Amino acid sequence: MKKNYQKELDQILLHLDPSDEKPSLLLHSCCAPCSSYVLEYLHKYFRITVYYYNPNITEKAEYDKRIQEVRRLITEMGLRDVDVLEGDHNPKAFFAMAANWPGEKEGGLRCYDCYKMRLMSTAETAAMKGYDYFTTTLSISPHKNAQWLNELSEEAAAIYGVKSLPADFKKRNGYKRSIELSAEYDLYRQDYCGCIFSKKERELV
């Protein structure tokens, strides 16, 4: 039975006391467009640090462009209390994982293990640095499997002893709002997830 992760998030937000200090959140970000709505939505509830860890973005120019857009978005949204923490850019780790899935299409088990790699790093970093919660912007995309993302987050949370914030950010027009914000801030919107496999698949369309 599938869970309604938006309703689970609603319940957590409902029980946050506005008179208390905001809890801290380590927010894994894949890019600025996906981060836009999530930052707008969660900023009033959490002290957010954006964690940019994406070894799947194997082309350095693409990687640099995306993180620069994340930083620009935060500045132009006026989110002065939102920080950015950059993880290691290690495409070799991604290719070592991807080698387990030769010929796998986008959305399959290579993507599952890519989600896992990034979420495990996010949870480990959140635990190490003492954040109250962690989550990822990835579920805003209609092309990403929110159930996988939340199940992997729960697994990572259990391993590292830090709370996972359940989320399916595409709900309630989150994806639509991210498109609106991307237009408002003139964000670079890539047409592939970042890895060389998704780029090649996109080029064949």
N, C-alpha and C positions, 0 to 999 in steps of 0.2 A: 504494500500500500504506500503510495507516494505521500510525502508530507507536504503541507503548505508552508513553505519557509517564510513567506511574507507574513503570514499570521503569527508565526513564532517570533519573528522580529518585532511585530506590532506589540506583542505581549511584553517583550523585554523593554522596549521604549516606553510603554505605558507605565511601567513600574520604576522608571528612573525618576528620582526626586530632583526637581529643578532647583531646589534650595541647596542641594549638595554640590560638591565639585564634580565636574563632568568626568566620567571614566575615560581612560585612555584607550585608543584604538589604533592598532597597526593595520593600515589598509593597503593590501597588495594592489598595485596598479599595473595594468598592461599598457595603457596609453591615456592620453588626455581626454579624448571623446568619451571613453567608458568611465573615466573618473569624474567627469563634469557633473552629471546628475547625482552620483553617489556622494560627492562632496557637498553639493547643495542640500541634499536630503539629510545627511548624518551630522553635518557640522554643528547644528544646534544641540545635538545630544552628546557629542564626544569631543575630546581633545585628540585630534587626528595627526598621525604621522603617515605620510604616503611612503610605502615601501616599494621601490622600483627594482624588482628582481625578475629578469626575463632572459635567461640564457638561450631560450628558443629563438630570440631575435638575433640571428647569426651574423647579419651584415652590420658592421660597425656604424656606418653612416645612418642606417635606419634606426639602430639602437639609440644613437646620440640625438637624432631628430626627435624621436618620441619622448625621451626624457626632458629635452629642452622645452617641448610643448607642455609637458606636465608642469614644469616650473613656471612657465609663462601663464598658464591657466590659473594656477594658485595665486600668482601676483595680480592678474587682471580681475579675478573674482574678489580681490580684497581680503583674502583669508590669511591675515598676517600671523595667526597663531597656528597655521598648518605647516609642518615641517616636511622635508623630503629626506628619506634615507635610501641611498643607493646601495644595492647589493652587488656582489661580484658579477661581472659579465664574463661568463665561462661557457662559451658555445661548445667546447669540447665535452663538457658534462652532458649537454643536450644531445650531441651526436652519439655519445656512448649509449645513452638511453634509447635513442631512436633506432640504433642498430639492432635492437631486439625485435623490431617490427618492420622488416623489409616489405615494401609493397603495400603497407597499410594506408587506407584512404583517410582523409580528414574526417574527424569526428569519431575515429575508432580508438583502439587501445594505445596507440602512440600518443594521442591527445590525452587520454586518461593518465598515462604516466607523466606527461608533461605537466598536467594540472598538479599531480602529486608532488613532483619535484619542487614546484613553486610554492605550494601550500605548506609542505614540510619545512621549507626554509623560512617561510613567514611565521609559522608557529614557533619554530626554534628561536628565531630572532625576537619574537614577542615575549617569549618566556625569559630569555636571557636578559632583556632590557626592562622587564617588569611591566609590560602592558597588561591592561585588564582584559582586552579582547583583541582578536584579529579577524579579518575577513578579506575577501577579494572582490574587485570590481568585475571579474570575469562573467558573473552570472547575468550581467546586463545585456549581453549579446544573445540574440535569438539563435545563434549558431553554437552556443556553449551549453553543455548539459548541466543544469543547475543541481540535479539530484546527485550526480557524480561529485560536483564541487563541494556540496554540503556534506556528503558522506566522507569524503576525503578530509575535509576540515575537521569533522568530528573525530576521525582517526588521529589526525595530527594533534588535536587538542588533548586527547587521552595520552598520547605519547609524551608530550612536553608539559602537560599540566597547566595549560592556559585556556581561557574560554574562547570558543569559536562563536562568532556572531552569525546566526543563520540568515541567509539572504537569497532572494531571487529578484534582483534589482530591475529586471525587465518588466515586472508586474507594475500595475497602476501607471501605465504609460511611461515607465522609466526609460525604456529605449527611445521612445518618441521624444521625451524631454531631452535626452542626451543629444539627439540630432538637432533640436532647436538651440541648445546651448553651444553646440559645435559651430552652428551658423553664426550665432551671436558673437562668439569670440574668434571666429575665423580659424578654427582649429584644423590642423592637418589630419584628415581622415584616410587612413590606409585602407586598402581593399583586400588585405590578407592578414592572418593572425600575427605573422612575424617570422615564422620558420620558413626555410627554403622549400619544404614540401608543400606548404599551403600556397606559397608564391607560385610554384610550378603548376599546381592544380588550378589556380586562378587564371594563369596565363593560357591554359587550354580551353577555358570557357569562351 
